[in-house]
Structure formats: C-alpha cells, structure tokens
Amino acid sequence: MIKISILYPNREGSRFDMEYYLNVHMPLSIECLSPAAGFVGVTVEQGVSGAEPGSSPAYIAMCDYLFDSLDDFMAAFLPHAERLQGDIPRYTDLTPVIQVNEIKIQRWVGSD
C-alpha cells in the first residue's frame, strides 16, 4: 500500500485557513479521488504541538491518501491536478511538502 503525505510546514507569518481546508478543499479532493480504483482512504490531521508540551508543531496540517499503488494514485490525481492544485492559494500561502511512502507495517487496535 502507498501513502501520499501532504504536509504544510508551520512557518511564522504564513497563512493557513483550516476551516476552508476542512470544509471546501478536502471535500472537493475526496470527491475527485475517492471513486478511483485503488483508493483506500484519507486522513487529515492538524498539528497540536512539537515533542515538548506547548511547543509549536512542525506542521500546521497533514493529509495522507492511501492507495493500493502509486499508479492508482496518479491515475486518480492527474485528471484533477489542475483543479486541486489551483485551489491551494484559497487556503494557504505555503508550499506543501509531498512525500510518497510505501507502508511496511500497519496495525490498528482490534486488527489481527
């Protein structure tokens, strides 16, 4: 399984509209990508703190898409790339960090 991580660095003076991201951009993104073959799921996280309690998080927000393969993700994303990337300036002035990961271990409470 492949995880595509989109991370928004916590930079002083940057703009990130979490309300828009959660209520407009992510529903659009999910609408575009979730019907595709190989789509497994998506998570969105908001940074709360760094390792030290009360310290600033390294990232304001993170989004992870899970797909069976990178080819499945690319087939889902490319037809919508312009629309989804064009929406980014509406919620942030940050350039997201994108990383593709291959999941080696996944364990959820209650799973075997």
PyMOL CGO cylinders between C-alpha atoms (Angstrom):
from pymol import cmd
from pymol.cgo import CYLINDER

trace = [
    CYLINDER, 0.00, 0.00, 0.00, 1.14, 3.54, -0.78, 0.3, 1, 1, 1, 1, 1, 1,
    CYLINDER, 1.14, 3.54, -0.78, 0.63, 6.62, 1.38, 0.3, 1, 1, 1, 1, 1, 1,
    CYLINDER, 0.63, 6.62, 1.38, 0.90, 10.03, -0.22, 0.3, 1, 1, 1, 1, 1, 1,
    CYLINDER, 0.90, 10.03, -0.22, 1.63, 12.56, 2.53, 0.3, 1, 1, 1, 1, 1, 1,
    CYLINDER, 1.63, 12.56, 2.53, 0.95, 16.25, 2.01, 0.3, 1, 1, 1, 1, 1, 1,
    CYLINDER, 0.95, 16.25, 2.01, 2.47, 18.31, 4.80, 0.3, 1, 1, 1, 1, 1, 1,
    CYLINDER, 2.47, 18.31, 4.80, 2.06, 22.03, 5.43, 0.3, 1, 1, 1, 1, 1, 1,
    CYLINDER, 2.06, 22.03, 5.43, 5.08, 23.41, 7.34, 0.3, 1, 1, 1, 1, 1, 1,
    CYLINDER, 5.08, 23.41, 7.34, 4.40, 25.67, 10.31, 0.3, 1, 1, 1, 1, 1, 1,
    CYLINDER, 4.40, 25.67, 10.31, 6.14, 28.84, 9.15, 0.3, 1, 1, 1, 1, 1, 1,
    CYLINDER, 6.14, 28.84, 9.15, 5.83, 32.06, 11.13, 0.3, 1, 1, 1, 1, 1, 1,
    CYLINDER, 5.83, 32.06, 11.13, 3.76, 34.63, 9.25, 0.3, 1, 1, 1, 1, 1, 1,
    CYLINDER, 3.76, 34.63, 9.25, 2.21, 32.06, 6.91, 0.3, 1, 1, 1, 1, 1, 1,
    CYLINDER, 2.21, 32.06, 6.91, -1.49, 31.79, 6.22, 0.3, 1, 1, 1, 1, 1, 1,
    CYLINDER, -1.49, 31.79, 6.22, -3.49, 28.56, 6.54, 0.3, 1, 1, 1, 1, 1, 1,
    CYLINDER, -3.49, 28.56, 6.54, -7.31, 28.65, 6.60, 0.3, 1, 1, 1, 1, 1, 1,
    CYLINDER, -7.31, 28.65, 6.60, -8.19, 25.39, 8.36, 0.3, 1, 1, 1, 1, 1, 1,
    CYLINDER, -8.19, 25.39, 8.36, -11.93, 25.98, 8.02, 0.3, 1, 1, 1, 1, 1, 1,
    CYLINDER, -11.93, 25.98, 8.02, -11.67, 26.32, 4.23, 0.3, 1, 1, 1, 1, 1, 1,
    CYLINDER, -11.67, 26.32, 4.23, -9.31, 23.35, 4.04, 0.3, 1, 1, 1, 1, 1, 1,
    CYLINDER, -9.31, 23.35, 4.04, -11.65, 21.07, 6.01, 0.3, 1, 1, 1, 1, 1, 1,
    CYLINDER, -11.65, 21.07, 6.01, -14.97, 22.27, 4.63, 0.3, 1, 1, 1, 1, 1, 1,
    CYLINDER, -14.97, 22.27, 4.63, -14.18, 23.07, 0.99, 0.3, 1, 1, 1, 1, 1, 1,
    CYLINDER, -14.18, 23.07, 0.99, -10.84, 21.77, -0.24, 0.3, 1, 1, 1, 1, 1, 1,
    CYLINDER, -10.84, 21.77, -0.24, -10.90, 18.32, 1.37, 0.3, 1, 1, 1, 1, 1, 1,
    CYLINDER, -10.90, 18.32, 1.37, -14.49, 17.50, 0.35, 0.3, 1, 1, 1, 1, 1, 1,
    CYLINDER, -14.49, 17.50, 0.35, -13.54, 18.52, -3.21, 0.3, 1, 1, 1, 1, 1, 1,
    CYLINDER, -13.54, 18.52, -3.21, -10.42, 16.40, -3.06, 0.3, 1, 1, 1, 1, 1, 1,
    CYLINDER, -10.42, 16.40, -3.06, -12.28, 13.40, -1.65, 0.3, 1, 1, 1, 1, 1, 1,
    CYLINDER, -12.28, 13.40, -1.65, -14.99, 13.78, -4.28, 0.3, 1, 1, 1, 1, 1, 1,
    CYLINDER, -14.99, 13.78, -4.28, -12.36, 13.72, -7.03, 0.3, 1, 1, 1, 1, 1, 1,
    CYLINDER, -12.36, 13.72, -7.03, -10.12, 10.92, -5.74, 0.3, 1, 1, 1, 1, 1, 1,
    CYLINDER, -10.12, 10.92, -5.74, -12.28, 8.51, -3.75, 0.3, 1, 1, 1, 1, 1, 1,
    CYLINDER, -12.28, 8.51, -3.75, -14.16, 6.96, -6.70, 0.3, 1, 1, 1, 1, 1, 1,
    CYLINDER, -14.16, 6.96, -6.70, -10.87, 5.88, -8.29, 0.3, 1, 1, 1, 1, 1, 1,
    CYLINDER, -10.87, 5.88, -8.29, -9.61, 2.32, -8.42, 0.3, 1, 1, 1, 1, 1, 1,
    CYLINDER, -9.61, 2.32, -8.42, -7.21, 1.56, -5.59, 0.3, 1, 1, 1, 1, 1, 1,
    CYLINDER, -7.21, 1.56, -5.59, -8.44, 4.31, -3.25, 0.3, 1, 1, 1, 1, 1, 1,
    CYLINDER, -8.44, 4.31, -3.25, -8.24, 3.03, 0.33, 0.3, 1, 1, 1, 1, 1, 1,
    CYLINDER, -8.24, 3.03, 0.33, -8.78, 6.12, 2.47, 0.3, 1, 1, 1, 1, 1, 1,
    CYLINDER, -8.78, 6.12, 2.47, -7.70, 9.57, 3.58, 0.3, 1, 1, 1, 1, 1, 1,
    CYLINDER, -7.70, 9.57, 3.58, -6.82, 11.25, 6.86, 0.3, 1, 1, 1, 1, 1, 1,
    CYLINDER, -6.82, 11.25, 6.86, -6.39, 14.89, 7.76, 0.3, 1, 1, 1, 1, 1, 1,
    CYLINDER, -6.39, 14.89, 7.76, -4.53, 15.98, 10.87, 0.3, 1, 1, 1, 1, 1, 1,
    CYLINDER, -4.53, 15.98, 10.87, -3.98, 19.36, 12.50, 0.3, 1, 1, 1, 1, 1, 1,
    CYLINDER, -3.98, 19.36, 12.50, -0.67, 19.96, 14.29, 0.3, 1, 1, 1, 1, 1, 1,
    CYLINDER, -0.67, 19.96, 14.29, -1.09, 20.47, 18.03, 0.3, 1, 1, 1, 1, 1, 1,
    CYLINDER, -1.09, 20.47, 18.03, 2.45, 20.69, 19.40, 0.3, 1, 1, 1, 1, 1, 1,
    CYLINDER, 2.45, 20.69, 19.40, 6.02, 19.57, 18.96, 0.3, 1, 1, 1, 1, 1, 1,
    CYLINDER, 6.02, 19.57, 18.96, 7.77, 16.97, 21.12, 0.3, 1, 1, 1, 1, 1, 1,
    CYLINDER, 7.77, 16.97, 21.12, 7.89, 19.36, 24.07, 0.3, 1, 1, 1, 1, 1, 1,
    CYLINDER, 7.89, 19.36, 24.07, 4.45, 20.14, 25.52, 0.3, 1, 1, 1, 1, 1, 1,
    CYLINDER, 4.45, 20.14, 25.52, 3.42, 23.63, 24.49, 0.3, 1, 1, 1, 1, 1, 1,
    CYLINDER, 3.42, 23.63, 24.49, 5.96, 23.89, 21.67, 0.3, 1, 1, 1, 1, 1, 1,
    CYLINDER, 5.96, 23.89, 21.67, 4.87, 24.67, 18.14, 0.3, 1, 1, 1, 1, 1, 1,
    CYLINDER, 4.87, 24.67, 18.14, 4.14, 21.76, 15.80, 0.3, 1, 1, 1, 1, 1, 1,
    CYLINDER, 4.14, 21.76, 15.80, 6.46, 21.26, 12.82, 0.3, 1, 1, 1, 1, 1, 1,
    CYLINDER, 6.46, 21.26, 12.82, 3.42, 21.14, 10.53, 0.3, 1, 1, 1, 1, 1, 1,
    CYLINDER, 3.42, 21.14, 10.53, 0.15, 23.09, 10.65, 0.3, 1, 1, 1, 1, 1, 1,
    CYLINDER, 0.15, 23.09, 10.65, -1.69, 20.29, 8.90, 0.3, 1, 1, 1, 1, 1, 1,
    CYLINDER, -1.69, 20.29, 8.90, -1.08, 16.95, 7.21, 0.3, 1, 1, 1, 1, 1, 1,
    CYLINDER, -1.08, 16.95, 7.21, -3.13, 14.94, 4.78, 0.3, 1, 1, 1, 1, 1, 1,
    CYLINDER, -3.13, 14.94, 4.78, -2.48, 11.31, 3.90, 0.3, 1, 1, 1, 1, 1, 1,
    CYLINDER, -2.48, 11.31, 3.90, -4.06, 9.49, 0.98, 0.3, 1, 1, 1, 1, 1, 1,
    CYLINDER, -4.06, 9.49, 0.98, -3.90, 5.71, 0.95, 0.3, 1, 1, 1, 1, 1, 1,
    CYLINDER, -3.90, 5.71, 0.95, -3.95, 3.88, -2.38, 0.3, 1, 1, 1, 1, 1, 1,
    CYLINDER, -3.95, 3.88, -2.38, -3.14, 0.34, -3.40, 0.3, 1, 1, 1, 1, 1, 1,
    CYLINDER, -3.14, 0.34, -3.40, -0.36, 1.63, -5.64, 0.3, 1, 1, 1, 1, 1, 1,
    CYLINDER, -0.36, 1.63, -5.64, 1.32, 4.80, -6.84, 0.3, 1, 1, 1, 1, 1, 1,
    CYLINDER, 1.32, 4.80, -6.84, -0.07, 4.11, -10.32, 0.3, 1, 1, 1, 1, 1, 1,
    CYLINDER, -0.07, 4.11, -10.32, -3.59, 4.08, -8.85, 0.3, 1, 1, 1, 1, 1, 1,
    CYLINDER, -3.59, 4.08, -8.85, -2.96, 7.41, -7.13, 0.3, 1, 1, 1, 1, 1, 1,
    CYLINDER, -2.96, 7.41, -7.13, -1.54, 9.02, -10.26, 0.3, 1, 1, 1, 1, 1, 1,
    CYLINDER, -1.54, 9.02, -10.26, -4.46, 7.76, -12.35, 0.3, 1, 1, 1, 1, 1, 1,
    CYLINDER, -4.46, 7.76, -12.35, -6.86, 9.28, -9.81, 0.3, 1, 1, 1, 1, 1, 1,
    CYLINDER, -6.86, 9.28, -9.81, -4.98, 12.55, -9.29, 0.3, 1, 1, 1, 1, 1, 1,
    CYLINDER, -4.98, 12.55, -9.29, -3.77, 13.61, -12.74, 0.3, 1, 1, 1, 1, 1, 1,
    CYLINDER, -3.77, 13.61, -12.74, -7.22, 14.30, -14.26, 0.3, 1, 1, 1, 1, 1, 1,
    CYLINDER, -7.22, 14.30, -14.26, -7.95, 16.62, -11.32, 0.3, 1, 1, 1, 1, 1, 1,
    CYLINDER, -7.95, 16.62, -11.32, -4.46, 18.02, -10.65, 0.3, 1, 1, 1, 1, 1, 1,
    CYLINDER, -4.46, 18.02, -10.65, -5.06, 21.47, -12.10, 0.3, 1, 1, 1, 1, 1, 1,
    CYLINDER, -5.06, 21.47, -12.10, -8.31, 21.92, -10.20, 0.3, 1, 1, 1, 1, 1, 1,
    CYLINDER, -8.31, 21.92, -10.20, -6.96, 20.66, -6.87, 0.3, 1, 1, 1, 1, 1, 1,
    CYLINDER, -6.96, 20.66, -6.87, -3.64, 22.48, -7.06, 0.3, 1, 1, 1, 1, 1, 1,
    CYLINDER, -3.64, 22.48, -7.06, -5.38, 25.62, -8.26, 0.3, 1, 1, 1, 1, 1, 1,
    CYLINDER, -5.38, 25.62, -8.26, -7.41, 25.62, -5.05, 0.3, 1, 1, 1, 1, 1, 1,
    CYLINDER, -7.41, 25.62, -5.05, -4.34, 25.73, -2.78, 0.3, 1, 1, 1, 1, 1, 1,
    CYLINDER, -4.34, 25.73, -2.78, -3.95, 29.55, -2.81, 0.3, 1, 1, 1, 1, 1, 1,
    CYLINDER, -3.95, 29.55, -2.81, -7.50, 29.83, -1.43, 0.3, 1, 1, 1, 1, 1, 1,
    CYLINDER, -7.50, 29.83, -1.43, -6.44, 28.31, 1.90, 0.3, 1, 1, 1, 1, 1, 1,
    CYLINDER, -6.44, 28.31, 1.90, -2.68, 28.82, 2.21, 0.3, 1, 1, 1, 1, 1, 1,
    CYLINDER, -2.68, 28.82, 2.21, 0.38, 30.67, 1.01, 0.3, 1, 1, 1, 1, 1, 1,
    CYLINDER, 0.38, 30.67, 1.01, 2.57, 27.69, 1.95, 0.3, 1, 1, 1, 1, 1, 1,
    CYLINDER, 2.57, 27.69, 1.95, 4.13, 25.28, -0.49, 0.3, 1, 1, 1, 1, 1, 1,
    CYLINDER, 4.13, 25.28, -0.49, 3.22, 21.80, 0.73, 0.3, 1, 1, 1, 1, 1, 1,
    CYLINDER, 3.22, 21.80, 0.73, 5.85, 19.14, 1.22, 0.3, 1, 1, 1, 1, 1, 1,
    CYLINDER, 5.85, 19.14, 1.22, 4.80, 15.96, -0.58, 0.3, 1, 1, 1, 1, 1, 1,
    CYLINDER, 4.80, 15.96, -0.58, 6.23, 12.55, 0.13, 0.3, 1, 1, 1, 1, 1, 1,
    CYLINDER, 6.23, 12.55, 0.13, 5.27, 9.13, -1.23, 0.3, 1, 1, 1, 1, 1, 1,
    CYLINDER, 5.27, 9.13, -1.23, 5.68, 6.28, 1.23, 0.3, 1, 1, 1, 1, 1, 1,
    CYLINDER, 5.68, 6.28, 1.23, 5.32, 2.53, 0.99, 0.3, 1, 1, 1, 1, 1, 1,
    CYLINDER, 5.32, 2.53, 0.99, 3.58, 1.22, 4.09, 0.3, 1, 1, 1, 1, 1, 1,
    CYLINDER, 3.58, 1.22, 4.09, 5.55, -1.66, 5.58, 0.3, 1, 1, 1, 1, 1, 1,
    CYLINDER, 5.55, -1.66, 5.58, 3.64, -2.18, 8.84, 0.3, 1, 1, 1, 1, 1, 1,
    CYLINDER, 3.64, -2.18, 8.84, 0.09, -1.16, 9.66, 0.3, 1, 1, 1, 1, 1, 1,
    CYLINDER, 0.09, -1.16, 9.66, -1.61, -2.15, 12.88, 0.3, 1, 1, 1, 1, 1, 1,
    CYLINDER, -1.61, -2.15, 12.88, -4.88, -0.80, 14.23, 0.3, 1, 1, 1, 1, 1, 1,
    CYLINDER, -4.88, -0.80, 14.23, -6.37, -1.57, 17.61, 0.3, 1, 1, 1, 1, 1, 1,
    CYLINDER, -6.37, -1.57, 17.61, -8.58, -4.61, 17.24, 0.3, 1, 1, 1, 1, 1, 1,
    CYLINDER, -8.58, -4.61, 17.24, -6.97, -5.79, 13.99, 0.3, 1, 1, 1, 1, 1, 1,
    CYLINDER, -6.97, -5.79, 13.99, -5.00, -9.01, 13.64, 0.3, 1, 1, 1, 1, 1, 1,
]
cmd.load_cgo(trace, "trace")
